[in-house]
Amino acid sequence: MMGHSVALNFADGKTFFISVQEDELLLNAAIRQGINLPLDCREGVCGTCQGQCETGIYEQEYVDEDALSERDLAERKMLACQTRVKSNAAFYFDHSSEMCHAGETLKIASKVTNLELVSESTAILHVDASSYTKQLEFLPGQYARLQIPETEDWRSYSFANRPNPDNQLQFLIRLLPDGVMSNYLRERCHVGQTIMMEAPLGSFYLREVQRPLVFIAGGTGLSAFLGMLDNIAEQADAPAIQLFYGVNQETDLCEQSRLQAYAERMPHFNYQPIVTQSSETWTGKTGYIHQHLNRDQLAEQAFDMYLCGPPPMIEAVKSWLDEQALSNYRLYSEKFLQSNSARIALDA
């Protein structure tokens, strides 16, 4: 009997996918598959196995009011020992995965299939991860760590496409003047070369879509949104989506034809490229993304905002939101550091 695919997300940024049968308690399914969620009473009283449902449909059996309040329940907090899932779902647990003795994330030997220069400063690395014989599951917006061949160095990059049965994966990578990965891509990368990959990772990912979305991408922060848009485009009823895409110069813009293709598939999707340093040929918007946000438009209805890019961009947008005194949004963000060796994901 086929089960539901359930993502268990933890505070240390690790995600594990498990299969849960229709009549199976979430806690039992996790333990059966080697993820020992903290537990005590197993009767819905102590609250030890508490988490929060981020996407999907679920039902709970008995939940004592001392374990979860009415407000907790309204916020989709749940007890794993009392939860039965009714669809594919994702749950967040506010503790390290190490508490569950869940082991390591997957490490996969992938092969380079193509290196595509998509702007003067950006490339898409295509890899074949089919050495992992199952479909690699990850949430739209998550990332993988890639080991630069012939070194001990690892760098982190967001998936730029959705999971697929053949495990053909893409990563949007900024080419730095003297970066370890950048030098490898320019000088030594060739088709067929092995790149070790660790995945999935990250707490920045697309939550259940229940209202309009505002995506704000800085530079190669676009990569996470390409993965999200790939996923949303497959849905029957895509929501209203605004994408603001900021780069330094017009020549840094990439994947414009792909974004246009999304717009043709999703009537309520529109994107706005914004260039910080305009040239004589640039006829679009110039400046910083927060300067082009429209308070009146955003205030019309509740929305979810996702930010991915360099820290100054994210802080500028957050400051703008504070100044506008808006309260009708949920905010999720991930800061990219220049080396791409680390990132910080924040929810607000």
N, C-alpha and C positions, 0 to 999 in steps of 0.2 A: 504494500500500500504506500502510495506516494505521500510524503509529508510536506509541511510548509517549511520554506527556507526562512530561517530567523537569524538576524545579526545580533550578536551580543557585543556591545560597545562598552569600553572601560575607560576610566579616568586617565590611564597612562597612554591613551591613544591607540590601543590595540583592539582589533575586531576579530571575533571568531564566528564563523557561520555554522549553525547546527540545523539538523532536520528534526522537526517536531510533528509527531502524528496528531491527527485530529482529536483523539481522546486522551492525549498524553499531557500531563502537567509539565510546564516549562522547566521547572527545577529538575524533574526526573529526566527529561530529555537532555539537559545540559550535563548532568552527572553521568548519564549513559555514554556520552561522547567525550568524557574526560575533562569537563569544565566544572569544577566543584564550587559552585556558588556558595557563599557563606549561608549557613542555615542553623537553626536551633530547634524550634518547636514543630515545624512542618504543619502547623494547624491554623495559620493565619493570625496568630496572636502576637508574636514577639517583634515582628518587623525586620528581622535580621536579613532576610533575602529581598529587601526592598529594591526596586528599580523604577524606571519610568519608560513607558511606551512612547516611542518617537514616531513610528509609523506602523500602520496595520490595525487589524481588528482582533480583539481578544475579549475573553470573559473571565471573571473571577468568581470563585466559590466564596467561602466564608472569609470575611476580612473584619477583624476586630477593630472597633473605633479607636482603641488605644494604639493600634499599629498604623492605621492610616485614617486621617480625618476626612471630612467631606470635601474640604478644599484640596487635600492630597489627591483624592479620587478624581476630582474635577480636572486636576492637572495631569491626569493619566498615570499617576504613580500606582505601582502594583506590587504584589508579592509573588515571587516566582513559584512559591509552593502552592499557590491557589489559582494560578493563571493557566488558561487553556487558549491557545492561539487559534484563530479562525481564518487566517490569511497569512501570506508572507508578511514579516514584521521585523522591526528593529527595536531593541530595548537598550537603555543606557543604565549602567551601574556605576555609582559614584565612588569607586574604589579601584585600586590597581588590579589588573588581571593576575598579578602574582599571588594575590590572596586566594585565587581559585586553582592554583597549581595547573594553569591551563597550558603551560608549555610555551614554545616559541611560535611566532608567526611563521608562515611558509617561506622557505628559501628555495628558489627555483632557478635552474640554469636556463636562461633564455638566449635566443640567438638573434643577432642583428639581421633584419631583412631589408631595411632601407634607411637612409639618412637623407631627409628632405629639407633643403634650405627654403624657408617660407618667408623670410624677410632678411634685411641686411644684418640683423642682430639675433635672429631666431631660427632654430631648426626643430623639426619633428623627428624624433628617433622612433622607428618602428621595430618592434621585437616580436619574436615568436616564442611564446611560453608554453607551447604544447607538450614539452617534456613533462609538465604537470598534466596528468591524464584526465583529471576532472576539469570542469569549467572553473576558472579562478573567479571567485565571488568577491566583489568589493562594492562599496556604496559610492554613488556618484559624488565626486569631490575628494575622495580619499587619495592617498598617494602610496608610492612604493619607494624603497631605497634601492639604488643601483650601485653596484661596485664597479669602479673604473678598472677595466682590465689592466693587469700587470702592476696593480698598486693595491694598497690596503685601504684606500680611500673610498668612502661611500657618499653619495649625494641623493637628495630626496626630490622627487618630481611627482606632480599630480597626474593621474591617469587622464588622458585627453580623449578617451572614448569609453563606451559602455562595456560591461562584461559580455563576452561572446563565446560560443561553444568551441571555437578554434583557438582561443587564447591569443589572438592577434592584438597586440597592445600598442598604444601610442603615448609619447611623452613630449610635451612642448618645452623646449630648453633654450634659455637665453645664452647666447655666446658671449662670454666675458672676455676681456682682452687677455687675461692670463689666468683663467680658471682651470682647475685640474680636469674637470669634465670637458670644458670647452676646448682645451688643448688636445685632449684625446679625440674628440669628434673631428677637429680640423686636421689632425696629423696622422692618426693611426686607426681610426674606425673603418671597418670593412665588413661587407656582407658575410654572414656566417660566423662571425666572432661571438664568443660566449660572454654574456654579461650576467653575473649573479644578481638576483632580485629578491628582496624581502618584501612581503606584502600579505594582507592589506594593512595600512596604517592610517592613523589620523582621526580626529574627532570633528573635522570640518567636512560635512557631507550634507546632501539634500535631505531635509526632513519631509514628512508627509505634506504634500502640497494641498492646502486647504484654502488659500487665498492668493491674491496677486503677488508676484515675485519681483524684486529689484536686485539685479546682479551688478556688482561694481568690481571691475577687474583692472588691475594695474600691471602692465607688461605681461609676463608669462603667467601671471595669476589667471589669465584667460583659460589656461589649460583645465583647471578644475571645472570651469563653467562649460567648456566643450563637452566634458563627460556628463555633466548634468543635462545639458541640452540634448545630447544624444539619447539620454534616457527619457526625457519628457516628450521628445518628438515621436516616440513610439506609442504614447498614450492617445486614447481616442479623443479626449477633450483636454487640450493643453490650456493652461491658465494664461492670464495676461502676464507677460514678462517684459521688463525693461532691462536691457543690458547697456551699461556705460563702460566703455573700454578705453582706458587712457594709456598713452605711450609718450615718450619724449619727442620723437620726430615722426613725420609721415612715413618714412622708410622703415620704421619699426613695426608698423601695422602688419598683421598677418592673419591668415585664414578668413579673409573678407568674403571670398566666394562661398565658403562653408557657412558663414553667418548669414549670407544672403539666402542660401538654400534652406536654412532653418526658418527664415522669415517667410519663404514661399510655402513651407509645410505647415507652419503655425501662424494663422492669421493674426493672433493677438501678441505676437513677438515682434519687438522692434529693438534695434541696437543703435547706439550713438558713439562713434569713434571721436575721441578728443585728444588733441595734440598739444603738448606743453610748449614746444618751440616750433612755431609755424614757419613754413617757407612761402615763397611767392606763389607757388602753385597750389598751396593748400586752401581749399574753399570751405572746409568744415569748421567745427567748433574748436576754439583755442583756449588754453588755460588749464585749470585743475578741475577734476570731476565735481567736487563739492560746489563749485561756482555755477554749475549747470543743473543742479537739483532744484526742483520746483516744489516749494512748500505747499502751496495750495493744492497741487495735484496729489501729492503724497498724503495730505490730510483728508482726502475724500473718503478713503476706506482703509481698513486694516490691511497690512502687508507684511511680508517677510523679506528682510534685506540680508544679502550675503555679500561680504567683502573679502577679496583675496588679492593680495599684492604687497607692495613695500609698506613698512610701518608708517612713514609720513602720510601716505595716502589714506590709510585706515584711520589714523588719528585725526586727520583733517575732516573726514566724513563724520566721525563720531562727534567731534566738536560742533560741526554744523548742525547735527541732529539735536544736540543739547541746546544750542542757541535757539533753535526753532520750537523748542518745548513740545515736540511731538511725542505722543505716548501710544500710538496705535500700531506699533510694529514690534516684531521680534528680530533680533540682530544676531547674526553668526559671522565670525570673521576668522581669517587666518593670515598671519603676517609672514611674508617671505623675507628671509635674510639674503644678502647678496650672493653668498657662496652657495645658496640652495642646500646647504648642509644641515640646516635646522629651520624649524618653523614653529610658530606658536598659534594654536587654535583657541579661540575664545568664544563663549556664548554670552549673550546679554539679553 
